[in-house]
Amino acid sequence: MTPCVDDYFFQHRGHMIVVTGGTGFVGREICRALRAEGLPVRAVSRTPSTALPPEVEFFPADITQPDSLRHAFHHAQAVIHTVGIIRESSSQTFSQVHLEGTAHVVAAARAASVPRYLHLSALGTRPLAASRYHQTKWEAEQIVRASGLAATIFRPSLIYGKGDASTTQLATLLQPPLSWLSGGFLPIPGGKQATLCPVSVASVAESVVRSLGQSQAVGKTFDLCGATTTLGDLALAVAHALGRQPTWVENNPDIILLSIPWLWLTRRKPILFPIPLPLCRLFAAVTERLLPRPPLTTDQITMLEEGQVGDSEPARQLLGFHTPDLSHGLAAYLAPRAGGAADRRP
């Protein structure tokens, strides 16, 4: 990465950069990117992780417990807030994590006189959003804007990379033993109607770190997104990255069910097919009542119905944002090795 010419942070490397959620999927990558620039990093999280670079300082804290943050930002030159959840549970709600958590982090940053604050939100965040996820993300952004901190907000789309919650799960479902249990069939919610703009986690981390040295980024909100695709095409791309030769069957679920024996005998596996989103919503509504952790939530279906649309041109112009072609990005961590096993590189 080439730092900016006027980059105070890269020129004065004695200052600590704090990453909340530093042991999470995105937080870890940001910690690695900061360390690659020789910057001292403190990861704030509830639990430690062996996946962090050894030079990263760990500070145990819970953003929903403000007292635990009292000393987390000591001597910090910048705070990068990455904590968020995509589904609620009995112990973690969107309001607790996105609203209260952000308010606590902002208050602690102000108390520590932190001069720079970077905030990870989500693409689709806006006033009067349909999903509760995006509603609370918007309210969290408003807390940041009203804080008086020198803040920059990022709205990444679906973030993919090794250890993510989307492509990694798809890869697991497309491979043995789960593919044996499913007979090689995999339903895709919304199929090729649900639009996405996947972005690599490395690209997100690089843009976040670059913004530290950009005074022009203060007060700005940046979309970080890749080329538009669909959930169906993403699943096909994951299968191809794994070295599989999938079959896409575009038909109604009832017809596909009747055709399972013929499809299984005549088509290459895995066999992927769409499930209409109204049917997915019904399934999600039922499982939300029956299961403590349903595979799909109605809030997620709402976001799939809306699709993802973003404009990353401002980030490209100011921060040099770039995300690789989806097939190349997936192959970097999913492509089989010579022995046939999926890539397990760190």
C-alpha positions as CSV (number, residue, x, y, z in Angstrom):
1,M,0.0,0.0,0.0
2,T,1.3,3.5,-0.8
3,P,0.4,5.9,2.0
4,C,-0.7,9.4,1.2
5,V,1.9,12.2,1.0
6,D,0.3,14.2,3.8
7,D,-0.2,11.2,6.0
8,Y,0.5,12.2,9.6
9,F,-0.3,8.8,10.8
10,F,2.3,7.0,8.7
11,Q,4.9,9.7,9.5
12,H,4.4,9.5,13.2
13,R,4.3,5.8,13.9
14,G,4.4,6.0,17.7
15,H,0.7,6.7,18.0
16,M,-1.6,3.8,18.7
17,I,-4.5,2.8,16.4
18,V,-7.3,1.1,18.1
19,V,-9.6,-1.4,16.3
20,T,-12.8,-2.3,18.1
21,G,-13.9,-5.8,17.0
22,G,-10.3,-6.4,16.2
23,T,-10.6,-10.2,16.5
24,G,-13.5,-10.3,14.1
25,F,-13.5,-11.1,10.4
26,V,-13.0,-7.5,9.2
27,G,-11.2,-6.2,12.3
28,R,-8.5,-8.8,11.9
29,E,-7.8,-7.8,8.3
30,I,-7.6,-4.1,9.3
31,C,-5.2,-5.0,12.1
32,R,-3.0,-6.8,9.6
33,A,-3.1,-3.9,7.1
34,L,-2.2,-1.4,9.9
35,R,0.7,-3.6,11.0
36,A,1.9,-4.0,7.4
37,E,2.4,-0.2,7.5
38,G,4.4,-0.5,10.8
39,L,1.7,1.1,12.9
40,P,1.1,0.1,16.5
41,V,-2.3,-1.5,16.8
42,R,-4.5,-2.4,19.8
43,A,-7.4,-4.8,19.1
44,V,-10.4,-4.3,21.4
45,S,-12.7,-7.4,21.7
46,R,-14.4,-9.6,24.2
47,T,-12.2,-12.6,23.5
48,P,-8.6,-12.9,22.1
49,S,-7.7,-14.5,18.9
50,T,-4.6,-16.4,17.7
51,A,-5.3,-15.2,14.2
52,L,-4.1,-11.7,15.0
53,P,-0.5,-10.7,14.2
54,P,1.7,-11.3,17.3
55,E,2.6,-7.6,17.4
56,V,-1.0,-6.5,17.9
57,E,-1.8,-5.6,21.5
58,F,-5.1,-7.1,22.8
59,F,-7.4,-5.2,25.2
60,P,-10.4,-7.1,26.6
61,A,-13.6,-5.1,26.5
62,D,-17.3,-5.3,25.5
63,I,-18.7,-2.3,23.7
64,T,-22.1,-2.8,25.3
65,Q,-20.4,-2.4,28.7
66,P,-19.1,1.2,28.8
67,D,-17.0,0.8,31.9
68,S,-14.9,-1.8,30.1
69,L,-13.9,0.8,27.5
70,R,-12.6,3.3,30.1
71,H,-8.9,2.7,29.3
72,A,-9.2,1.0,25.9
73,F,-8.4,4.2,24.0
74,H,-5.5,5.4,26.1
75,H,-2.9,7.2,23.9
76,A,-5.0,6.4,20.8
77,Q,-4.4,8.5,17.7
78,A,-7.4,6.9,15.9
79,V,-10.2,4.5,16.6
80,I,-11.6,2.2,13.9
81,H,-15.0,0.9,15.0
82,T,-15.9,-2.4,13.2
83,V,-18.3,-4.1,15.5
84,G,-21.7,-5.2,14.1
85,I,-24.0,-8.1,13.9
86,I,-26.1,-9.4,10.9
87,R,-28.7,-11.2,13.0
88,E,-30.1,-10.7,16.5
89,S,-30.1,-13.1,19.4
90,S,-31.5,-13.1,22.9
91,S,-28.2,-11.7,24.2
92,Q,-27.3,-9.3,21.3
93,T,-29.9,-7.1,19.6
94,F,-29.3,-4.6,16.8
95,S,-30.1,-1.8,19.2
96,Q,-27.6,-3.0,21.8
97,V,-24.7,-3.5,19.4
98,H,-25.3,-0.9,16.7
99,L,-26.8,1.9,18.7
100,E,-25.7,1.5,22.4
101,G,-22.4,0.0,21.4
102,T,-21.6,2.9,19.0
103,A,-22.7,5.5,21.5
104,H,-20.3,3.9,24.1
105,V,-17.4,3.8,21.7
106,V,-17.9,7.4,20.6
107,A,-18.2,8.6,24.2
108,A,-15.0,6.7,25.2
109,A,-13.2,8.2,22.1
110,R,-14.3,11.7,23.1
111,A,-13.2,11.2,26.7
112,A,-9.8,10.1,25.5
113,S,-9.6,13.0,23.1
114,V,-9.0,10.7,20.1
115,P,-8.4,12.9,17.1
116,R,-9.6,10.5,14.4
117,Y,-12.6,8.1,14.2
118,L,-13.4,5.6,11.4
119,H,-16.8,3.9,11.4
120,L,-17.8,0.8,9.5
121,S,-21.5,0.9,8.6
122,A,-23.2,-1.0,5.7
123,L,-24.3,-0.5,2.1
124,G,-28.0,0.3,2.0
125,T,-28.0,2.3,5.2
126,R,-30.3,5.3,5.0
127,P,-33.2,7.0,6.7
128,L,-36.5,5.1,6.7
129,A,-34.8,1.8,5.6
130,A,-37.0,-1.2,5.4
131,S,-34.8,-3.6,7.5
132,R,-34.2,-3.2,11.2
133,Y,-30.5,-3.9,10.4
134,H,-30.2,-0.9,8.2
135,Q,-32.4,1.3,10.5
136,T,-30.0,0.8,13.4
137,K,-27.0,1.2,11.2
138,W,-28.4,4.6,10.1
139,E,-29.0,5.6,13.7
140,A,-25.5,4.6,14.6
141,E,-24.2,6.8,11.7
142,Q,-26.1,9.7,13.1
143,I,-24.5,9.3,16.5
144,V,-21.1,9.5,14.8
145,R,-22.1,12.6,12.8
146,A,-23.2,14.3,15.9
147,S,-20.2,13.4,18.0
148,G,-17.9,16.2,17.0
149,L,-15.1,13.7,16.2
150,A,-13.1,13.9,12.9
151,A,-15.0,10.9,11.5
152,T,-15.2,9.0,8.3
153,I,-18.0,6.5,7.6
154,F,-17.6,3.5,5.3
155,R,-20.5,1.5,3.9
156,P,-19.2,-1.8,2.5
157,S,-21.4,-4.2,0.7
158,L,-21.3,-8.0,1.3
159,I,-17.7,-8.5,2.4
160,Y,-16.1,-11.8,1.4
161,G,-12.8,-13.5,2.2
162,K,-11.4,-16.5,4.1
163,G,-13.4,-17.0,7.2
164,D,-16.4,-14.9,6.2
165,A,-20.0,-15.8,7.0
166,S,-21.2,-16.0,3.4
167,T,-18.9,-17.6,0.8
168,T,-17.3,-19.9,3.4
169,Q,-20.7,-21.2,4.4
170,L,-21.6,-21.7,0.7
171,A,-18.3,-23.6,0.1
172,T,-19.1,-25.8,3.1
173,L,-22.6,-26.6,1.7
174,L,-21.1,-27.4,-1.8
175,Q,-18.6,-29.9,-0.5
176,P,-18.6,-33.2,1.2
177,P,-19.9,-34.2,3.7
178,L,-22.8,-31.7,3.5
179,S,-23.1,-32.1,-0.2
180,W,-23.5,-35.8,0.2
181,L,-26.3,-35.3,2.8
182,S,-28.1,-32.9,0.4
183,G,-27.7,-35.2,-2.6
184,G,-25.8,-32.4,-4.3
185,F,-28.8,-30.1,-4.4
186,L,-28.5,-26.5,-2.9
187,P,-31.5,-24.1,-2.9
188,I,-30.5,-20.4,-3.3
189,P,-32.8,-17.7,-1.7
190,G,-33.9,-15.4,-4.5
191,G,-31.7,-17.1,-7.0
192,K,-30.7,-14.6,-9.7
193,Q,-33.2,-12.0,-8.6
194,A,-31.3,-11.0,-5.4
195,T,-28.6,-8.5,-6.3
196,L,-25.3,-8.1,-4.5
197,C,-22.1,-6.1,-4.9
198,P,-19.5,-8.2,-3.1
199,V,-16.2,-6.6,-2.0
200,S,-13.1,-8.3,-0.8
201,V,-12.1,-7.9,2.9
202,A,-8.6,-6.9,1.9
203,S,-10.0,-4.0,-0.3
204,V,-12.1,-2.8,2.6
205,A,-9.2,-2.9,5.0
206,E,-6.8,-1.1,2.6
207,S,-9.3,1.8,2.0
208,V,-9.9,2.2,5.7
209,V,-6.2,2.4,6.5
210,R,-5.6,4.8,3.6
211,S,-8.2,7.2,4.9
212,L,-6.3,7.8,8.1
213,G,-4.0,10.1,6.2
214,Q,-6.6,11.9,4.2
215,S,-7.9,15.1,5.7
216,Q,-10.4,15.3,2.8
217,A,-12.0,12.1,4.0
218,V,-13.1,13.7,7.3
219,G,-16.9,14.1,7.4
220,K,-17.4,11.9,4.3
221,T,-19.3,8.7,3.8
222,F,-17.9,6.2,1.3
223,D,-19.6,3.2,-0.4
224,L,-17.2,0.3,-0.8
225,C,-18.7,-2.2,-3.3
226,G,-17.8,-4.4,-6.2
227,A,-19.5,-5.2,-9.5
228,T,-23.2,-6.1,-9.3
229,T,-24.0,-9.8,-9.3
230,T,-26.7,-12.0,-7.9
231,L,-26.8,-14.5,-5.0
232,G,-27.3,-17.2,-7.6
233,D,-24.2,-16.1,-9.6
234,L,-22.2,-15.8,-6.4
235,A,-23.0,-19.4,-5.4
236,L,-22.0,-20.5,-8.9
237,A,-18.8,-18.5,-8.7
238,V,-18.0,-20.2,-5.3
239,A,-18.6,-23.6,-6.9
240,H,-16.3,-22.8,-9.8
241,A,-13.6,-21.5,-7.4
242,L,-13.8,-24.9,-5.6
243,G,-13.1,-26.6,-8.9
244,R,-16.6,-27.9,-9.2
245,Q,-18.8,-27.9,-12.4
246,P,-22.2,-26.8,-11.0
247,T,-25.6,-27.0,-12.8
248,W,-28.1,-24.1,-12.5
249,V,-31.7,-25.1,-12.8
250,E,-34.1,-22.2,-13.3
251,N,-37.6,-23.5,-12.4
252,N,-40.3,-23.5,-9.8
253,P,-39.5,-25.4,-6.6
254,D,-42.4,-27.8,-7.0
255,I,-41.2,-28.8,-10.5
256,I,-37.7,-29.2,-9.3
257,L,-38.9,-31.5,-6.5
258,L,-40.7,-33.7,-8.9
259,S,-37.6,-33.7,-11.1
260,I,-35.1,-34.6,-8.5
261,P,-34.4,-38.2,-9.6
262,W,-34.0,-37.2,-13.2
263,L,-31.8,-34.2,-12.3
264,W,-29.7,-36.3,-10.0
265,L,-29.0,-38.9,-12.7
266,T,-28.5,-36.5,-15.7
267,R,-27.0,-33.3,-14.4
268,R,-23.6,-32.4,-13.0
269,K,-23.5,-31.7,-9.3
270,P,-23.8,-29.6,-7.3
271,I,-27.2,-28.7,-8.6
272,L,-28.3,-25.2,-7.6
273,F,-31.8,-23.8,-8.0
274,P,-33.7,-20.7,-6.8
275,I,-36.3,-20.4,-4.0
276,P,-38.6,-17.4,-4.5
277,L,-38.2,-14.8,-1.7
278,P,-41.9,-14.9,-0.6
279,L,-41.4,-18.6,0.1
280,C,-38.2,-17.8,1.9
281,R,-39.9,-15.2,4.0
282,L,-42.5,-17.7,5.1
283,F,-39.8,-20.2,6.0
284,A,-37.9,-17.6,7.9
285,A,-41.0,-16.5,9.9
286,V,-41.7,-20.1,11.0
287,T,-38.1,-20.9,11.9
288,E,-37.7,-17.6,13.8
289,R,-40.5,-18.9,16.1
290,L,-39.1,-22.4,16.4
291,L,-35.3,-22.1,16.5
292,P,-33.0,-20.1,18.7
293,R,-30.7,-19.4,15.6
294,P,-32.7,-19.8,12.4
295,P,-30.8,-20.2,9.1
296,L,-32.6,-17.2,7.6
297,T,-34.3,-14.3,9.2
298,T,-37.2,-12.1,7.9
299,D,-34.9,-9.1,8.2
300,Q,-32.3,-10.8,5.9
301,I,-35.1,-11.6,3.4
302,T,-36.1,-7.9,3.4
303,M,-32.5,-6.9,2.5
304,L,-32.4,-9.5,-0.2
305,E,-35.6,-8.2,-1.6
306,E,-34.2,-4.7,-1.7
307,G,-30.9,-5.7,-3.3
308,Q,-27.6,-3.8,-3.1
309,V,-26.8,-0.7,-5.0
310,G,-23.7,1.6,-4.3
311,D,-21.3,4.0,-5.9
312,S,-17.7,3.4,-5.0
313,E,-16.3,6.0,-7.4
314,P,-15.7,8.6,-4.6
315,A,-13.7,6.0,-2.7
316,R,-11.7,5.1,-5.8
317,Q,-10.8,8.7,-6.6
318,L,-9.8,9.7,-3.0
319,L,-8.6,6.4,-1.5
320,G,-7.6,4.4,-4.5
321,F,-10.3,1.8,-3.7
322,H,-10.2,-1.3,-5.9
323,T,-11.6,-4.7,-5.4
324,P,-10.6,-7.7,-7.5
325,D,-12.8,-9.5,-10.0
326,L,-15.1,-11.8,-8.0
327,S,-13.7,-15.0,-9.6
328,H,-10.1,-14.1,-8.8
329,G,-11.0,-12.9,-5.3
330,L,-12.7,-16.2,-4.5
331,A,-10.0,-18.3,-6.0
332,A,-7.4,-16.7,-3.7
333,Y,-8.7,-18.7,-0.8
334,L,-11.1,-21.3,-2.2
335,A,-9.1,-22.8,-5.1
336,P,-8.2,-26.4,-4.6
337,R,-4.5,-27.4,-4.2
338,A,-2.9,-30.1,-6.2
339,G,-4.1,-32.7,-3.8
340,G,-7.7,-31.5,-4.2
341,A,-8.2,-30.0,-0.8
342,A,-9.4,-26.4,-0.5
343,D,-6.7,-23.9,0.1
344,R,-5.9,-23.6,3.8
345,R,-3.3,-20.8,3.6
346,P,-3.4,-18.3,6.5
